[in-house]
Amino acid sequence: MDQTKRIVIGIPTFRRPQGLARLLASIAAQHVQFTPNVLVADNDRKDRQGLDVVEQTRTNGYPFPLMGIFVQERGISQVRNALMRVAFEDLAADGLAMVDDDEHVEPNWLAALAAMQEQGGFDVVGGAVLPAFEHPPPRWTFGLPIYWRKVHKPGVISIVHGTTNVFLNRSLYESFRGWVFDSRFGLTGGGDKEFFTRIKRQGATFGFAPEAISYEYFSSSRMTRRWALQRAFRIGCSDARIFRLHMRSAQAWAFEFAKLATALAVSPLWIVVTSWSSARQMRGCMLLARQLGKLNGLLG
C-alpha cells in the first residue's frame, strides 16, 4: 500500500476503560508500512473515562499519533458521525478504520483492511469478527450468529452490516457527502446497518477481508440466555425499522408479513421438537425473539 496514505483508526467508546486499553494495546502492535492516526471518541458525559485512558496511554508512550475527542450528544450514531467528520475533514484521511471498544485486533488487521480496499477499490471493506469468551461458553451458544459471525471469502460481498470491524474509504465520504448515520438509531443500535443499506441503494460497493481479524469480547454477563434473547429482540426491531424506512411497496410489506407469520408459527414448534439439544433449541428461541422484535418494529 502507498506509504503516504493517511489512515485513521476510529474508536467509539462509552464506559469501557479496560476494553479500550486492551484495544489500544493491540493496535500498538499493528504491522503496517504507514503511520495511522488513532482517534478515540468518548460519549460519556459524566466521567469521560475513555479520554483518561487516551491521556494515560499517550503519557506512557504510544507508537502512533493518538488523540481523543468528546462527543456531547448521547448516541452511537452521533459518535460515528463525529469520527467520520474529524477523520475526513480535520485529518484529511484517505481511509477510516472503525473498531469497537469491546474488541481487540490481530497485528495484521489494519494492513489487511487497507490492502483489500486498494485491491478492489471498494467504498467499504468489512473484516472478520471472531468471539473472545471470558470463559468457555455454554453449549447452547454454539453456532449462534450473535456470537459466531459469518466470515466471507475475500473480495466482493453484497453489504457490510456493521462498524465493529470496517474500513471506510474516502470515496464513500466524497460520493455521499452529507450522508450520516441516522441519529434516530443512536440509542437503539442498528444505525450502522441502516447507513450501509441506504448507501448501497445509491451504488456504494462493499468488499470483505477475512484476514482482517478482530475479536469481540464476551464477558460472563453476555453469555446468558436472557442477554442473548434481548439482543435477538433488538436486532429484529432494528431490522424492521430499517425495512420501514426503505421498503415502500405493498408487495414488499406483504412478503415481509408472510415471512414473519411463518417464522412465528414455526419457531415454537422448533423449540419443542429440539428439546434434546440445548444449542438447537436456543436457535428456535432466538428466532422467536427476533420475530417478536420485528413485529414490534413493523408496528412502530
Residue pairs with C-beta under 8 A, 6 or more apart in sequence:
1 33
1 34
1 111
1 114
1 115
1 118
2 34
2 118
3 33
3 34
4 34
5 34
5 94
5 95
5 114
6 37
6 91
6 92
6 93
6 94
6 95
7 32
7 34
7 36
7 37
7 93
7 94
7 95
7 96
7 97
7 110
7 114
8 36
8 37
8 38
8 39
8 83
8 86
8 87
8 91
8 93
8 95
8 96
8 97
9 27
9 36
9 37
9 38
9 39
9 96
9 97
9 98
9 99
9 110
10 39
10 41
10 80
10 83
10 84
10 87
10 96
10 97
10 98
10 99
11 20
11 23
11 24
11 38
11 39
11 40
11 41
11 83
11 98
11 99
11 100
11 101
12 41
12 43
12 76
12 79
12 80
12 83
12 98
12 100
12 101
13 19
13 20
13 40
13 41
13 42
13 43
13 44
13 50
13 53
13 101
14 42
14 43
14 44
14 50
14 76
14 79
14 101
15 44
15 47
15 49
16 49
16 50
16 101
16 102
17 49
17 50
17 52
17 53
19 101
19 102
19 103
19 217
20 40
20 49
20 50
20 53
20 101
21 53
21 57
22 104
22 217
23 99
23 100
23 101
23 103
23 104
23 105
24 38
24 40
24 53
24 54
24 57
24 62
24 66
25 104
26 104
26 105
26 106
26 107
26 109
27 38
27 64
27 105
27 110
28 62
28 63
28 64
29 107
30 36
30 64
30 105
30 107
30 108
30 109
30 110
30 111
31 107
31 108
31 111
32 110
32 111
32 114
33 111
34 114
35 64
35 65
36 64
36 97
36 110
37 64
37 65
37 66
37 67
37 91
37 93
38 62
38 64
38 65
38 66
38 67
39 67
39 68
39 69
39 83
39 86
39 87
39 91
40 50
40 51
40 53
40 54
40 66
40 67
40 68
40 69
41 50
41 68
41 69
41 70
41 71
41 79
41 82
41 83
41 86
42 48
42 49
42 50
42 51
42 54
42 68
42 69
42 70
42 71
43 71
43 74
43 75
43 76
43 78
43 79
44 50
45 72
45 74
48 70
50 68
50 101
51 68
51 70
54 66
54 67
54 68
55 68
57 66
58 66
69 82
69 86
71 78
71 79
71 82
73 183
73 186
74 186
74 187
75 183
75 185
75 186
75 187
76 181
76 185
76 186
76 187
76 189
76 191
77 180
77 181
77 182
77 183
77 184
77 185
77 186
77 191
78 181
78 183
78 186
80 98
80 163
80 181
80 191
80 192
81 180
81 181
81 183
83 96
83 98
84 96
84 168
84 173
84 180
87 93
87 96
88 96
88 170
88 173
93 170
94 169
94 170
95 114
95 117
95 167
95 168
95 169
95 170
96 167
96 168
97 110
97 113
97 114
97 166
97 167
97 168
98 163
98 164
98 165
98 166
98 167
98 168
99 105
99 109
99 164
99 165
99 214
100 163
100 164
100 216
102 216
102 217
103 129
103 164
103 165
103 214
103 215
103 216
103 217
104 132
104 214
104 215
104 217
105 165
105 213
105 214
105 215
106 212
106 213
106 214
108 211
108 212
108 213
109 127
109 165
109 212
109 213
109 214
110 212
112 127
112 209
112 211
112 212
112 213
113 125
113 127
113 165
113 166
113 167
113 209
113 212
114 167
115 209
116 122
116 125
116 154
116 155
116 167
116 207
116 208
116 209
116 212
117 125
117 167
117 169
117 207
120 155
120 156
120 205
120 207
121 171
121 205
122 156
122 169
122 205
122 206
122 207
123 168
123 169
123 171
123 172
123 175
123 199
123 204
123 205
123 206
124 160
124 166
124 167
124 168
124 169
124 172
124 196
124 199
124 204
124 205
124 206
124 207
125 160
125 166
125 167
125 169
125 206
125 207
125 208
125 209
125 212
126 152
126 157
126 160
126 161
126 162
126 165
126 166
126 167
126 206
126 207
126 208
126 209
127 165
127 166
127 167
127 208
127 209
127 210
127 211
127 212
127 213
127 214
128 149
128 151
128 165
128 209
128 210
128 211
128 212
128 213
128 214
129 149
129 164
129 165
129 214
129 215
129 216
130 149
130 151
130 213
130 214
130 215
130 216
131 137
131 147
131 148
131 215
131 216
131 218
132 215
132 216
132 217
132 218
133 218
133 223
134 217
134 218
134 219
134 220
134 223
135 220
135 223
137 147
137 218
137 223
138 223
138 278
139 278
139 279
140 225
140 278
140 279
140 281
140 282
141 147
141 223
141 228
141 279
141 282
142 148
142 279
143 279
143 283
144 228
144 279
144 282
144 283
144 286
146 228
146 231
146 232
146 235
146 286
147 218
151 210
152 208
152 210
153 208
153 210
154 207
154 208
154 209
154 210
154 211
155 207
155 208
156 205
156 206
156 207
156 208
157 206
157 207
157 208
158 200
158 206
159 196
159 197
159 200
159 206
160 166
160 196
160 206
160 208
161 192
161 193
161 196
162 192
162 193
163 192
164 214
164 216
165 212
165 214
167 209
167 212
172 199
172 204
175 203
175 204
176 199
176 202
176 204
179 195
179 198
179 199
180 195
181 191
181 192
181 194
181 195
182 191
182 194
182 195
183 191
184 191
185 191
185 194
185 238
185 241
188 234
188 237
188 238
188 241
189 234
189 235
189 238
190 234
190 235
190 237
190 238
190 239
190 241
190 242
193 238
193 239
193 242
194 238
194 241
194 242
194 245
196 204
196 206
197 242
197 246
198 246
200 206
201 246
221 227
225 282
225 285
228 282
228 286
229 285
229 286
229 289
230 289
232 286
232 287
232 289
232 290
232 293
233 289
233 290
233 292
233 293
233 296
234 293
235 290
235 293
236 289
236 290
236 291
236 292
236 293
236 294
236 295
236 296
236 297
237 293
237 294
237 296
237 297
238 293
238 297
239 290
239 293
239 294
239 297
240 293
240 294
240 295
240 296
240 297
240 298
241 297
243 252
243 256
243 297
243 298
244 297
244 298
244 300
247 253
247 256
256 298
257 298
260 291
260 294
260 295
260 298
263 287
263 288
263 291
264 288
264 291
264 292
264 295
266 287
267 284
267 285
267 287
267 288
267 291
268 284
268 288
270 280
270 281
270 283
270 284
270 287
271 281
271 284
271 285
271 288
274 280
274 281
274 283
274 284
275 281
